[in-house]
Structures are given as structure tokens and as C-alpha cells.
Amino acid sequence: MNAEEARYVDAVLRHMGLPGVVAPEDPENPGGPWRVYDHADPDTRNDTTADALVGLAQAFRSGRPLPPLPPEPGPTRGFVIPPKSD
């Protein structure tokens, strides 16, 4: 998965109450592939991507809804309506 997909996976894991830290395989290359680990320390972490996928599949079978997708990065359009002056 890439960095954008990893943000969504991280949000889903937290929403479902599942353990895991989503991080790049190579901490020096955040543009490369990402995985799920048991903790954040790149020197001692263990890859738990397969366990996270099993946990997600079990959570989906239980009928829990997915969290909404994170907002897309970039500018946001909107309007500012000034208050009515008295």
C-alpha cells in the first residue's frame, strides 16, 4: 500500500479497535510501500499486516460500519458569510 492508502488503513484499524501501526517498510523512503507493524520502532518492530487483515475481515463480518474516507489533500472551497451588522 502507498502512503495515502496507509492513512485510510490506519483510520480503519483505530475505528475497529484493532492494534497496529501503519508505517513505510523503509523509514527512509516514505514514498515506497507501507505495512502494518506491532509498534513504531523500525529496529524492533514485527510485520503484522496479515494479522491486521484477518482482524479487519472478522470485524467486517460482524457488521460494523467503515469510517468515512479521510479528506483529500488540497485546497478547499467555501464561502464566508459576514454577520449582519446592526
Secondary structure, 3 states (H helix, E strand, C coil): CCHHHHHHHHHHHHHHCCCCEEEECCCCCCCCCEEEECCCCCCCCCECHHHHHHHHHHHHHCCCCCCCCCCCCCCCCCCCCCCCCC
